[in-house]
Amino acid sequence: MSGFSVKIKIDEILKVEEGENQQGEAWKKVQFLGTEIEGDYPKQVGFDMFGAEKVDKFIEYNSVGKEVEVFFNPSSRVWKDKIYHNRDAWRVINSGAQAAGANAAPVPVEDYDDDLPF
């Protein structure tokens, strides 16, 4: 299954969780919640991000209220006769920067005479 993406406005970033697995390797995880930007009936959706490097970059560059595009892989599993769903985010990019760059006014170039014949 290929990944999906959705544009959201970040509503909440939960506390970063850290620990060690049975082999003694450190892990890091953060969960965040956002509201869809596009669509007639925007929904809130939550994501998990796993991995120290990804989590550190997410925390450094994102905050509540920021508009981002989240790339994620959905998964589901059954446990004790209940179905549980995950949305594992693997990339988050600033959608506001792309929109601002696309709609930004051109920067004026100063007129100057360079004395060239052409």
N, C-alpha and C positions, 0 to 999 in steps of 0.2 A: 504494500500500500504506500502510495506517495504521500508526502506531507501536505498540509493545508495551511492557509494563512487567513488572518482576519485583522482588520484595523480597529483598534480600541483606544479608548481614553482610560488611562490607569486610574482606578478608584481606590485601590488599597494594595499595599505591599506588606506582607506579613513578615514576622521576624525570621531571620536566616537561621536554619537548623544545621548543626554540625555534629559529627560523630565519627566513629570508627567501625569498620566492618569486622567480621570474625578473623580476618587475616591481619588486622591492625592498620589497614589503609584508611586514611582520612577521607571523608565525604562531606559535601556541602549541598544544601537544597534551599530554595526559596519558593514561596507560593505568592501569586499575585492575582488580583481580580480587576476586570475592566468591563466597560460598557461599549458595545459595538458602536462605531461612528456612522456606518452606512446602513441603509435599510429603513423600511417603513416602521418596523417594530423592533427597535434595538433591544438586545438582551445582554444581561451580564454573563460573563463567562470567566472561569478561573483556570489558571495554568500552574504547572509545576515546572521549575527549572532545576536541573541537577548537574553538578560538576563545579568544582571550586572556581575555575577560570571564568566560566560563563556567569556564575552567580556574582562574582566580584565585579565583572564588567557591567552586568545588569544594574547592580546597586549603584555603581559609580555614575552611570549615564542616564538613569531613569528616576522619575519621582512621580508622586501622585499628581494627576492632572495632565500629564504629558500624553500626547497622541503618538501611538506607535503601531507598527505592523508586526504581528507575532506570527512566526512560522512554527508549526507544531505537528506532532504525530498523535492521533487519537488511538487509544487502546482500551480494551474492556476485558474483564475477567469475572468469573463466578466464584464466590466464596460463601459457604453456608447458605446456599439457595438464594443468594442475592447477587445482582450484577453491579459491579463497580467500574466506573469509567475514569480514565485519565486523559489529560491533554498535556503532553510533554513538550514544552517549548524548547526549541533548539536554536532559535535566532530571533532577536528583537531589534528592529530598526526604527529610527525616528521618522515617522510618516510626515510630521510637520515640516521637517527640513526639506523633504522631497517636494512637498506642495509649495513651500515658500520659494524654493529654487525655480520651480516651473513657472510661477506667476510673478516672479520678481521683475521689476522694471529694469530695462537695460541701463548699464552704467554709461554716462556720457563720456565720450572721448574728447579731450581738448583739441581744438583746432590749432595747428602750428604749421609753419612754413619751413620745410626741410631743404629748400633750394635745389631739389632734384628736378630735372627736366621732364620727368614722366610721372 
